[in-house]
Amino acid sequence: MSVNFVHLHVHSQYSLLEGAIRVKDLCQEVARLKMPAVALTDSANLFGAYEFYEKARAAGIKPIFGAEVYYLTKGDLTSRDVKDKKEFLANLILLAKDEEGYHNLCELLSLAHLKGFYYKPRLDRESLSKHSQGLIALSGTMEGEIHQRLLREEKDQAVQAADFLLSTYGDNFYLELQDHQLPLEARVKDAVSELTKELQLPVVATNDCHYLKKDQAEAQLVLECIKKGWTLNEALDRGGTRTEEAYLKTPQEMGKIFKDRPEALANTIKIMEACQFSFESKSYHLPQYKVESGKSLD
């Protein structure tokens, strides 16, 4: 069965201690699976962007540049008040459509690290709104605001979260549909379906890829344990969010998972076609120096 699908939510080695995918291996595997493109969406950084560009070109596939960002559902990016348990840090996938979008993504990531950093690089709703041009937004994982609100049975707040993202990104906002065989995903599946119909939200199928092959799940778990200071036994005891499904699935596998939502698969191609940003490899961009009156640049 032929399925038109591309991955739009992928973490590489540059998602430090989170991703176990080498960029070169990613591009070669995408080409082997005959997918025309792939997005790199590392955690709050673009460290691998240029390497990704070069390796994707060498493999004959289209690179889509993005990142997973984190924003406060309440307050500004300098807020340090973590007492309000009703508010939290939500994730969001941002993809660059064009040069303006790439510049805005760079600006957002700089803000997150230089002004918003508190345990993690953080943004707020105001900064997302201010730097939204040229970007496509995907609603994120179960840690995204909409899914978190639905898990908490906060339907009204979930609608408000969707309204914010729609007003910020317009037709460039998509609600992510994921299925990693997690109990939490099953809990909100019906609520997500109801919300998409009620608000007529466009949906897109993604897999939260952290490793290339299914049998690499344990290696990625080791990375996570190093990051969080856990033993492997402690990680396994925590259960609930553990999965062996966070690998780069084939288009056929994704087609089987989302056979009832063909539009979610088709929208991955629509988004791929909309993303047209690429680096210029043969141009110099020299800084512009202002000179004092009466003096030449030389």
N, C-alpha and C positions, 0 to 999 in steps of 0.2 A: 504494500500500500504506500503510495507516494503522499507525503505530507509536507506542505509548505510551512516551514517554521524556522525561526532563528532565536537563539538565546539572548535575552536582554538583561539578565541579572546574574553576573558572574564575578566571583572573587578570586583573584590570583595570589601569588606569593607576596604581592604588595599590600594585601590586607594582612598586616603584620600579625602573626600568630593566630590568624583566622583562616586564611586561604592556603591550600596546598597544591595550587595549580601553577606550573611554570608557564610563562607567557608563550614561549616558543611551542611547547607541547600543546597548549590550548589552540593555537592557530593551526597547527598541523592536524589536530584531531577534528576541528571544525571542517577543514578542507576534506579530510578523509570521509567524513559523514555527509559530504556534499551539501553542506549548508553554505549559503552565499555570504553570510556575515555573522558577526558576533559582537556583543557589547561587553566592554570591560567596566565593571562598576565596583571598584575597590572601596573599602571603608574610609570615607572622609579624606581621600587623597587621589591625586593623579600621578603618583610617582612612576607608574609604569606606562604612561601614555605614549611617549615617543618610542620606547621599545616595542610596545604593542603595535604602533603604526608600522614600524619597519618589518616586524615579523608577520603581520597580517598581509602586507603587500607581497612579501616573499612567498607566502602560502597561497596567494591569489584570492584572498577573501577581503571583504569590506570591513574595516574597523569602525565601531561605533563607540564614541568616547562618553563616559559617564562616571558617576560616583554614587555611593550610598551616603546620604547625609542624615543628620540627626537634628531634630528641632524640638524646642520646648513648646508644649501645648498651651502654656500660659506663662506670661512674664516675658522679659527681654533677655537677650543673650548674655547680659552681665549678671543675671540673677543667680544668687547662691542659695536661695531658700529652697530646701528640699523637704520641708515638713509637710507640704500639702500633697497627700498621697492620691488625691483625685486627679492631679496633674502629673505628667510624666514626659519622658524623652521618647519621641516617636521617630521611626526611620522612614526614609523616602528615597526613591531612586530618581536621579536627574540625569537626562541624556541630552547631549549637545546637538541641536539641529543644524546649527550654522556657527559662523565665527563669533557672532554676538553671544550666542548661547555658551560657547566655550569660555569666552571672557567672563561672562556672568558666573559660570561654574567656578572658575578660578577665584573670582572675587568672593564668592560665598565660602569656599574652603579656606581662604585666607582669613576671613572674618571669624569662622568657626574656631580656627586654631589660635589666632592672635587676640581676639576679644571675647570669644564665647567659651574658651576651654575651661572645663570644670569636671575633672575625671575623664571626660570625653570632649572632643571638639563639637560645639553645639551652635545651632542657629536658633532664630525665633521666627514667628510668623511675619513680622515686619521685614526682616532681611530677605525672606523668601519672596515676599511680594515685590520688594524693591528691585530684585535681580532675577526676574522671571522670564524676561524676553529671550527667545531663542532656545528655550528649554522644553523638553517633554518630561512630564512627571509621572511616575508609576507609584502606586500607593504603598509599596513596601511589603514586608513579611507580616507575620502575626504580631510583630512589634510596631507595625504601622498604626497610625492613630485610629483609622476607621475600624480595623480589626480589633484593636485593643478596646475601643468603646463597645463594640458588639459583644466581646467576651465578658465585659463588665455589665452587660445588659443595659447599657446607656444608649438607647436607640436615638433619642433626641440629639445627644452630643455627637453621635456617629454621623447623623445628617448634617449637623453644623460643621463637622470636620470635612465632610465631602463638599459642602457648599464653599468652604474656604479654599479648598484645592481647586475646585471648578472656577471660582472667581479669580484665582491667581493665575491658573494655566489655561483656562478655557478649553478649547478643543484638543489641547495638548496634554490633557490629564486622562489617565487610564487607571482603573481599579485592577490590581493584580489578582489573578486566580492562581493559587498554588496547591499542590497536593503531595506532601511528603509523608503521607500516612501517619500523621500526628493526631492524637486525640483532640488537641485544641482546634485544629483545622476542621475536624469533623463537627465539633460543637457549634461552630459559627457558619457552617456551609449554607444552611438554609437561610439564615439571617442575611448573609452576604448576597445570596441570590435575590432575596426579597428587596434589598436595598438597591441593587442595580436596576431592577425593574421599576421600582418606585421613582427613582431619580433619573432613570434612563442613562445610567453611567456606562460608557464604553469600557469593555474589559479586555485584558490581555493575559495570555497564559505565560507563566514563567516558572523556572525552577531555580531555587536559591543555591547555585552551584559553588561548592567550596573545594571540590576535588574532581579529577577527571573520570575516574572509574569507581564503580561501587565498592570494590575491594580495598579502596584507599581510605575508607571512612575511619578506620582506626588510627591511621597516621594523622588525619586532621584532628581527631579527638586528642591525640597527644599534644598537638600544637595548642589547642584550647586549654588543656590542663596546665601547660607551661605558662600561658597568659594569666590564668586565674588562680594559680597556686594550688591546684587540686591534684590528688592522686587519681590514677585511672579508676580505682574502685569508687572513690568519691563521686567522680563524674557519672559513672554507670548507675550509682545509687540514686542520682537526681532524676533519672528516668525521663519524664514528660516531654522534653524537647529533643531527645536523642533520636536520630534517624540515620539510615544508611541510604537515603534517597537524594542527598544533596550533591549529586554528581551530574556530569554533562550528559544528559539523556539524548538519545537519538530522536530525530523528528518522528519516527514511527512510535516510539515509546510515549512521547508527548501527545501524539495524535490519539493513542489509545486512552490515555488518562482523560483527555478533554474532548472525547468523541461527541459528547452532548453539547459542547460549546465551541462549534467550529469558528465562530466569529472571534473568539479569544486567540485562536491560532492564526487566523488571517490577519489580525491586527498586529502581530509581530512583524509581518512583511510590510504592512502599511507604515509602521514606525521606522523600520529599516530604510524604506524608500525616502522618508521625510528627513532622515539624518544625513546631511551632506557635508559636514565639516571634515576637513583633512588638513594636515600640516603641509606648508610649502617647504619643499626640501632644498630648493636652489636659490632662495632669496635671503638677503641679509636685511636685518631689521636693526639699524644702528640708532642709538639714542640721539634725540634732538637737543642740542645745547643752545640756550639763549645767550647771546653775547651782549656785552655792554655797548651802549651807544658810542659810535666812532671806532669800534674795533671790528675786525673781520673774524670769521670763524677760525681761520688759520692762526 
